[in-house]
């Protein structure tokens, strides 16, 4: 296996992956600037939800946040053309990850994926071909790279698909067709197929198709004979999901990233031979010791990202309800949660409780995200408690009434209303203050009579 991993393969696909990555990230950063999202998500809020262990991360000034996204666009362009590539990709990774660490309520799976891909690309020789760097520094030019460089990127994309499939093995998805049934029923105005989207069994069938697509895709893409058909399925699958569910750049990122499964030399089919990558006359192989260290680090990275999504299974209860282990586990589009939260503050020498609305502190986007995520509720409870202490109140207690609906079920309490959250510290241990999730089946939307009418 070590011999295969260090075998020299064509570098063309790695170079093109670099370019496509830069195109995607440049478009994404430009969209934030053009649509006013920098203002909405990083300037307008007065309070930011921080990640556990990253409470020290704070936003820049309004001008600084806009400058950060302009810098991301510029860095993406440098990545595309391969100009000062190593500095550009490392700077992009640091800056992009910093932006995503500012507020947990902005978390999206594909933002996490972009950070991971940028991290991997920081260590790969993706600028050794078809780059400005290779033109002005001929010593780095090469036509080949180690096979495991390609394998690393394939592994990362394969992990996303596989664990997204694992996340769909719950009864809500496979037996009850939720939350797809909810989402599709809201799209009945879609031309031609709209009336069918209100049928529960359509959601169930699409759910099973999504499960099989995600679980099998890494293996279908890895097999040369099935690869063309698998990629065609990817394109159709992500175009459809992107249309129905409005999930931003995620479909495009996955369609583009899956090209790394093609043969290493696939871009040469579309490029005249005189432009094919060539080795520099002075190119040298990496020292055997350094290569061994690099492969050890690569293996450690893979093991970490195999284990990370599995941590959700270490917690009792339904991860879709308690959210413990939810992030960074590639649970994509598997739950619909809505909540209403009110905080109750009690202080010394006062008999009554003060009812506090989260809208006093949060934007509408933040409040929507917070209302169904226990750790964010806990963070805001501490912020409210701190505020009351700063006003001179003593023995401050903060409790919460949180009514949450999961996948269309009737709302029910998610947080124990008797717990003083101001005394609770967030951490990795199971949270005793989160109440058990619902055990009844979710509802089924749509009507058989509508299908009968359509059939006639």
Secondary structure, 3 states (H helix, E strand, C coil): CHHHHHCEEECHHHHHHHHHHHHHHHHHHHHHHHCCHHHHHHHCCCCCCCCCCCCCCCCCCHHHHHHHHHHHHHHHHHHHHCCCHHHHHHHHHHHHHHHHHCCHHHCCHHHHHHHHHHHHHCCCCCCCCCCHHHHHCHHHCCCEEEHHHHHHHHHHHHHHHHHHHHHHHCHHHHCCCCCHHHHHHCCCCCCCCHHHHHCHHHHHHHHHHHHHHHHHHHHHHHCHHHHHHHHHHHHHHHHHHHHHHCCCCHHHHHHHHHHHHCCCCHHHHHCCHHHCCCCCCCCCCCCHHHHHHHHHHHHHHHHHHHHHHHHHHHCCCCHHHHCCCCCCCCCCCCCCEEEEEEEEEECCCCCCCEEEEHHHCCCHHHHHHHCCCHHHHHHHHHHHHHHHHHCCCCCCEEEEEEEEEECCCCCEECECCCCCHHHCCCCCCCCCCECCCCCCCCCCCCCHHHHHHHHC
